[in-house]
């Protein structure tokens, strides 16, 4: 995403993510379908079920380092599951 000119710290809404994805597609950096639908999918995958019920209230996976957890989720989505 940074290569597409988007800062992860500045993406707050689905529409902003869609704009970033569209920019990346226009620059030939991304191969995606509809940018808004792709943004919704990414947001759902990362944040839709993130708070877990552990018996101690809602908690985010990854503990206090939420940023690292979200980055690892995005890395998995971008790279997929593939052999070396």
C-alpha positions in Angstrom: 0.0 0.0 0.0 2.8 2.4 0.7 4.0 1.9 -2.8 0.6 3.0 -4.0 1.1 6.3 -2.1 -1.1 5.4 0.8 -0.1 5.6 4.4 -1.7 2.9 6.7 -1.8 5.5 9.5 -4.1 7.7 7.3 -6.6 5.1 6.2 -9.7 5.6 8.4 -12.7 4.7 6.3 -13.6 2.1 3.6 -13.9 4.9 1.1 -10.4 6.1 1.8 -9.1 2.5 1.4 -11.0 2.1 -1.9 -9.4 5.3 -3.2 -6.0 4.0 -2.3 -6.7 0.6 -3.9 -7.9 2.4 -7.1 -4.7 4.5 -7.1 -2.7 1.3 -6.9 -4.6 -0.3 -9.7 -4.2 2.8 -11.9 -0.4 2.6 -11.3 -0.3 -1.1 -12.2 0.6 -2.1 -8.7 -2.6 -4.0 -7.9 -4.8 -6.4 -9.8 -8.2 -6.2 -8.1 -11.9 -6.2 -9.0 -14.1 -3.4 -7.8 -12.1 -1.1 -5.5 -14.9 -0.4 -3.0 -15.9 -4.1 -2.7 -12.2 -5.0 -2.2 -11.9 -2.4 0.5 -15.0 -3.7 2.3 -13.6 -7.2 2.1 -10.2 -6.1 3.5 -11.9 -4.1 6.3 -14.2 -7.1 7.2 -11.3 -9.5 7.2 -9.2 -7.2 9.5 -11.8 -5.7 11.7 -15.1 -7.5 11.4 -14.4 -10.2 14.0 -11.3 -8.8 15.6 -12.6 -8.2 19.1 -12.7 -11.6 20.9 -14.8 -12.6 23.7 -12.5 -14.1 26.3 -14.7 -13.8 29.4 -12.9 -10.6 30.3 -14.7 -8.3 27.9 -13.8 -7.7 24.3 -10.1 -8.0 23.5 -8.1 -7.5 20.3 -5.9 -10.4 19.1 -2.2 -9.5 19.3 -2.5 -8.0 22.7 -1.3 -4.4 23.1 0.5 -4.4 19.7 -2.7 -4.1 17.6 -0.7 -2.4 14.8 1.6 -5.4 14.4 -1.4 -7.8 14.4 -3.3 -5.8 11.7 -0.1 -5.6 9.6 0.3 -9.4 9.8 -3.3 -9.8 8.7 -2.8 -7.5 5.7 0.5 -9.3 4.9 -1.4 -12.6 4.9 -4.1 -11.2 2.7 -1.7 -9.7 0.2 0.8 -12.6 0.0 -1.7 -15.4 0.5 -0.7 -18.8 1.7 1.9 -20.1 -0.6 5.0 -22.2 -0.4 8.4 -20.4 -0.1 
